[in-house]
Amino acid sequence: MDPSHRLVPAGSIQDCFGERHCNPQLVYTILYNMVPEAWQLKLREAAFRDRLNNWEETQDNLKLTMQRNMYGMHAPMRLLMERKMVGLSPHMPGLPANNLHLDILMGRDEAIEAVDIFGGMEHQLPQNLHSAMEKKRNM
């Protein structure tokens, strides 16, 4: 948990603009054989993709930091321990797993996503649940 109040994920693309002997146009032209406009577009796409990938983590970090500032260090630690305990709960092998407890602790219980509606349709039930359980337990 990084104690920051960041609303939007930071960009992870590091350019060499701050370095003294670096010419990014020359570097990208030589390495990728692209004109500067093309690599700038590629950098912007990569930065946007990284921000989308880190969005939930950054929002969760903000919520935990706000809880720490309002209630003390015990509140985010307790929440993280509860998430860990709920995330380790075993389920029947072969059946689709739906962890409602973890969704409630993460604050996703009021959001309806495509996975909530179409989540279990690609999984077929096994023919024999006993053999699936034996396989899971290495019996």
Secondary structure per residue as TSV (DSSP state, phi and psi in degrees):
chain	resnum	aa	ss	phi	psi
A	1	M	-	360.0	114.4
A	2	D	-	-90.3	120.1
A	3	P	-	-76.3	78.9
A	4	S	-	-132.3	157.3
A	5	H	-	-104.3	36.0
A	6	R	-	-74.5	128.7
A	7	L	S	-86.8	-33.2
A	8	V	S	-121.4	139.4
A	9	P	-	-59.0	145.9
A	10	A	-	-74.4	150.0
A	11	G	-	-72.2	137.5
A	12	S	-	-101.7	-0.8
A	13	I	-	-79.9	120.2
A	14	Q	-	-103.0	121.9
A	15	D	-	-100.4	168.0
A	16	C	S	-101.9	30.0
A	17	F	S	-67.8	-31.5
A	18	G	S	-79.4	-16.7
A	19	E	S	-78.5	153.9
A	20	R	T	-77.8	-39.6
A	21	H	T	-106.4	25.7
A	22	C	-	-110.1	129.9
A	23	N	-	-115.8	98.8
A	24	P	H	-63.0	-32.1
A	25	Q	H	-64.0	-42.7
A	26	L	H	-67.0	-42.3
A	27	V	H	-61.6	-49.7
A	28	Y	H	-71.3	-30.4
A	29	T	H	-67.9	-41.0
A	30	I	H	-72.6	-47.2
A	31	L	H	-71.7	-46.0
A	32	Y	H	-109.8	-2.4
A	33	N	-	54.4	47.6
A	34	M	-	-123.5	152.9
A	35	V	-	-77.4	156.9
A	36	P	H	-56.1	-34.8
A	37	E	H	-65.3	-37.2
A	38	A	H	-68.4	-41.8
A	39	W	H	-73.4	-28.7
A	40	Q	H	-65.7	-40.0
A	41	L	H	-64.0	-41.4
A	42	K	H	-64.6	-39.7
A	43	L	H	-65.1	-42.2
A	44	R	H	-64.3	-40.3
A	45	E	H	-64.3	-42.2
A	46	A	H	-66.4	-40.3
A	47	A	H	-65.5	-41.6
A	48	F	H	-64.8	-41.5
A	49	R	H	-63.5	-41.2
A	50	D	H	-64.7	-38.8
A	51	R	H	-65.7	-39.7
A	52	L	H	-65.4	-39.3
A	53	N	H	-67.4	-31.2
A	54	N	T	-99.0	8.3
A	55	W	H	-62.6	-52.4
A	56	E	H	-64.0	-39.8
A	57	E	H	-63.5	-40.6
A	58	T	H	-68.2	-41.6
A	59	Q	H	-65.5	-39.4
A	60	D	H	-65.5	-41.1
A	61	N	H	-62.2	-40.1
A	62	L	H	-63.0	-44.3
A	63	K	H	-63.1	-42.2
A	64	L	H	-66.4	-37.7
A	65	T	H	-66.9	-41.0
A	66	M	H	-64.8	-39.2
A	67	Q	H	-63.5	-40.3
A	68	R	H	-63.3	-40.4
A	69	N	H	-70.9	-33.9
A	70	M	H	-84.3	-44.5
A	71	Y	H	-109.8	-11.1
A	72	G	-	106.6	175.2
A	73	M	T	-68.3	-23.9
A	74	H	H	-68.2	-30.8
A	75	A	H	-65.1	-52.7
A	76	P	H	-67.6	-31.7
A	77	M	H	-65.4	-41.0
A	78	R	H	-64.2	-43.7
A	79	L	H	-63.0	-42.2
A	80	L	H	-66.3	-37.1
A	81	M	H	-65.8	-41.7
A	82	E	H	-63.4	-42.0
A	83	R	H	-60.6	-42.0
A	84	K	H	-65.4	-42.7
A	85	M	H	-64.6	-42.1
A	86	V	H	-70.9	-34.7
A	87	G	H	-68.8	-23.0
A	88	L	T	-90.3	4.2
A	89	S	-	-67.3	132.1
A	90	P	-	-76.8	154.6
A	91	H	-	-135.2	166.8
A	92	M	-	-67.4	130.5
A	93	P	T	-70.7	146.6
A	94	G	T	90.8	-20.2
A	95	L	S	-99.5	147.1
A	96	P	-	-64.0	136.8
A	97	A	-	-95.9	129.5
A	98	N	-	-130.4	114.0
A	99	N	-	-101.4	85.2
A	100	L	H	-65.6	-35.1
A	101	H	H	-61.5	-44.0
A	102	L	H	-67.2	-36.5
A	103	D	H	-61.7	-39.7
A	104	I	H	-66.9	-44.1
A	105	L	H	-67.5	-30.0
A	106	M	H	-84.9	-9.0
A	107	G	T	84.1	19.0
A	108	R	-	-101.2	14.6
A	109	D	S	-76.3	-21.8
A	110	E	S	-98.0	-4.7
A	111	A	-	-95.5	134.4
A	112	I	-	-106.5	118.8
A	113	E	-	-117.4	171.4
A	114	A	H	-62.8	-32.7
A	115	V	H	-66.4	-28.6
A	116	D	H	-69.2	-32.4
A	117	I	H	-90.6	-47.4
A	118	F	H	-104.5	13.2
A	119	G	T	-61.6	-42.7
A	120	G	T	-99.2	7.1
A	121	M	S	-75.8	-25.7
A	122	E	S	-83.9	-14.9
A	123	H	-	-92.8	134.0
A	124	Q	-	-104.6	146.0
A	125	L	-	-68.6	140.9
A	126	P	-	-68.7	156.2
A	127	Q	S	-68.8	-35.0
A	128	N	-	-134.8	109.2
A	129	L	H	-67.8	-29.4
A	130	H	H	-64.8	-42.4
A	131	S	H	-69.1	-33.3
A	132	A	H	-65.9	-40.1
A	133	M	H	-68.0	-39.6
A	134	E	H	-64.0	-37.7
A	135	K	H	-66.0	-39.1
A	136	K	H	-67.3	-39.6
A	137	R	T	-89.2	3.6
A	138	N	T	55.5	50.7
A	139	M	-	-101.1	360.0
